[in-house]
Amino acid sequence: MTTGSFSRRGAIDLSALANQPPTASPEGGGTGSGAYSVDVTEADFQQTVEQSMQYPVVLSFWSPQSAPSVRINQTLETLADEFAGQFLLAKVDVDAQPQLVASVGVPGVPLVALVLRGQLAPLLQEPVPINELRGVFSQVLQTAVANGVTGRVTPRAKPEQEAAAPEPVGHPGLTAAEDAMQRGDLDGAVAGYEAVLLQSPSDPEAVAGLASARLAIRTRDVDTEEARRRAADHPDDVAAQSMAADLQLLAGDVEGAFDRMIDCIRRVADDDRERARTHLLDLFTAVGNDDPRVRTARQRLASALF
């Protein structure tokens, strides 16, 4: 395939495709084989890019004649399902879409690129081990949150699956971890959730359960009044503010805990800011990323960071 090249690293000019007619949302169209993947054509490419205002879009330019690009797609589809809609995988068959390839300026396949807020940046050009890619996409999602992009893709369901889809069965290790939590065996609960995540790294129940268990461990021997006094006396102490936020969360003051950490992020800088941001993300996980209070706080976090 002979095409142009990216004129800028991190952004491309999509104006050549700006006048394409509107089409259905990519979440419900295409023939991608995963629940969170679609096949993209020249007609719906621009609209797919526009979805990056809501959630990250991962573009995979591939060819059935290129074995490495086929392998990359298989890995990306697995990860798209694991991350459960935190990004959309959009696949472009370069053999079937030569005009699109020429318009975008794809130098060759395989090529995987990230689109975030309409801006495109290359990610990889050769197969990468799936464990390494998990780390890459974790960083991608952190970047998306920092830019206020926190939506989720609606999963596609194939017609034959809709009628006969079985009820999802939770990981068997979850029951043991949850029982340990109920007994107050927090260390056992952490070990149980971590065991589940070794086999299913993106299991949402295990992720949230682990965050909750760690929260309980952090606060189990804490003098509540002393922790609150320390936070009041040291507004720029990230550790003190983090502990006070943990206690607020346990007391049911979810918004107050989020507000405390966001205010802390605004006051501090550099490594302290990153520690405060990471702690706030842990609190989001403990509450649940689908909770409307988390969605609101993510928007405020993005404003605090930029």
N, C-alpha and C positions, 0 to 999 in steps of 0.2 A: 504494500500500500504506500503510495507516495502522496504526502500531504504537506501542509505547512507545519510550523511549530508554534508553541505558545509564545506570544509576543511579550507577555509579562508573567513573572512567577507570582501567583497569588491572585490574579484577576485576568479575565479575558473579556473581549468586547463581544457582547451578544446582540449588538444592534442589527446584524445581518439577519437575525431571526425574529426581530421584534414584531414584524407584521404578519406572523403566522396566525391562521384562524384559531379561535379558542376551541378547546376540546374538553372532554370529561376529565375530572381529577385523576391523576396517576394512581391514586390509592385504589381506585376501582377498575382501572383499565389495564391494558397490557397483558402479556402472557407469561410473566415471570413465574418461576416454579415455586418461589417461597411466599410466605404470608406477607412479607414486607419487601418484596422485590417486584419490579415491573420491567418490561421491555419497552424501550423508548424509540420513537421514530422522529423524523424531522418535524412532523406536524405537531407533536406534543412535547418536544424538547424544551421549548421556552417556558411552557407552563410547569414542567417538571422543575426547572431551575427556580421558578418563582416559589415553589413549595419550600425552598431553603430559607425563606423568611420565618417558617413555622418550625422546621426541624432540619437537621443536617441531611443533605442529599449526597450519596456516594455514587459517582458515575463510574461505571466500568465499561471502557471501550474494549471490545473483544471480537474475536472471529472464530467460527467453528473450525477453521483451518489451523488455529494456533492453540496447541495443546496447553501451553502455560496459561493462556488467558481463560481457557475452559476450567483449569484447576483453580485459578483465582476466583472465578465466579462461584464454584462449588463452596469454597471456603467462605466467601462473602455472604452467600445465602445462609450458611450455617450460623454465622455471626449475626446476621440481620434478625434471624429468628431468636437467637439467644438474647439479644439486646431488646427484643420485644417491642419494636416500633420506635426506638430512640433515634433511629436514622432510617432513611429510605434508600434501598439499593436500586439504582436505575441503570439498566444494562443497554448498551448500544452496540448492535451487531454492525461492525464497520462495513462488512461486505454488502449488507442490505441497505445501508444508509450512506452512500458515498457523498452525496451533496451535504449532508449534515457534518460528516467528517471534515470535508473541505472548508465548510463555514467556520467550524470551531478551530481548526488547525491542529489536528491530532497527529503527532509525529510518527506513531506506530502503535502496535498492540503487542502485549497487553499494556494498558494504561488505566490506572485508577486515580480518580481525582475527587476531592472534597469540594462541595458547593455549600457555602454558608453566607446567608444574606446576599445571594446573587453573585458572590465572588468565588472564583474557582482557583484551587491550589492543587498541584499534583501530589499524590500520596505515595504511589509505588508503581514500578514498571516490571516487576518480576514476582513470582510466587514467594510468599513469606509464611513461615510456620504460624499456625493458628494461634498459639499462645502469645507469640510476639504481636500478632495483629490485635488480639484482645487489648493489649496495653496501648496500642496505637489508638484504638477507638475509644478507650477510656479517656485519653487525652483529648481526642476530638470532642467528646461530649462535655468535658470540662471547659473547653474553649467555647462551645456553643452556649453553655450556661452563662459564661462570662459576657457573652454578647447578647444575652436576653433571648436566646432561641431555645425554648423549653417544651415545644409541642411534641406530640407523639403521632406516629402514622397509624391510621386505622387498618387493621389487618385485612388482607383479601381472603375471602373464603371461596373455594371452588364449589360450584353448584352441587356436585355429587357428595361433597363433604358436609354441606349444610344440614342435610336431612339425617345423615347417619353418624355424625361426629359423636364419639363417646364422651362421656363426662371426663374432664381431665383428672388424672390421678396424681396426687402429690407424691413427692419423693418419700420413700419409707422412713428415711432418717429424720424427716421433719417431726414426726410424731414423738420420737425419743427426745429430740431437742426441746420440743414444746413441753413435754412432761417434766423435763429437768427444770425448765423455767418455773413451772407451776410449783415444784417442790422447793424452789429457792436454791437449787444447785446451779448457780450461775456459771461456774467454771465448766461444769458438765454440759450446760446449754451451749456455751461458746464452742466447745469441742465438737458438739453435735452439729451445729450449724456450719462450722468450718468443714466438717467431713462432707456434708451435703454439697457445699460449694466447690469442693475439689472435683466432684463428679458433674455438677451442674452450675458452672460459674455465675450464671445470671439468674438463678432461681429467685424470683422476687420475694417469696416468703422467707427464704433462708437469709437473703441480704438484709431484709428488714428485721428479722429475728436476731441476727447477729449484732446489728446496730443497737437494738434494744437491750440485749444481754450485756454488751459492753458498757452501755450507759448505766445500767444497774450496778455493774462492778465498779465503775468510776465513783459512784456516789454512796456505796454501801457503808463506808466507815467515816463519812464526812459529818462534821459538826455544822449543821445547816446555818445556824445563826452566825457562827464565825465566818463561814464562807460568804455569807451575804455582806457582813461588815467589811471583809477584805475587798470584795468587789466594789463596794461603795467608796472605800478609801483609795483604791488603786484603779481608776477608770481605764488606764492604758495597759494594765497587766492582762495579757491575753489568757493566761492560765486561770486567773481569778475570775475573769468574765466568763470563760468557758464553763467553769464549775458552777457559777451562779445560773448560767443558762441551762445547764443540765438539771439543776434542782427545780428551776421553773418548769421545765418540760415534764418532769416527774410529777409536779404538783398540778399539771393540767393547763398551765399558762403557756400554751404553744406560741401564740403571737408574741408574748412578752419575751420568751426565750430567743425567738428569731430576731426581734427588734434589738435586743441587747447585743447579739453578735454582729448585726449589721452596723449598729452604732460604733462598736469596737473597730470594725473594719475601716470605717471612715476616719477614725482617730489615729490608727497606727499605719506603719508602712513596712515595705520590704518583707523580711522573713516573718515578722510578727503578723503582718496582714495575711500572708499565705497560711500561717497556722490558724488564724481566726477563720479564714474562708474554709479551710479544710474541716474545721470543727463544725461549722454551720452546715456543710454538706452532709456530715455524719448525722446531724440532727434531722435534716430533711429525710434522710434514709430511714431513720427510726420512726418518724411520723408517717411516712409513705409518700412517694413522689406524686401520686395521683390526688393527694389531699389538696383542696383549693387553697388552704393556707400556705402550703408549700409553693404552689404556683405563684401566688402573690408575692411571697418572700423572695422567690428567685428573681422576679422583676426588680425588686428593690435592691437585691444583691448586685445585679448588673449595673444599676445606677450608681451604687456605692463604689464599684470598682472602676468605673469610667466617668 
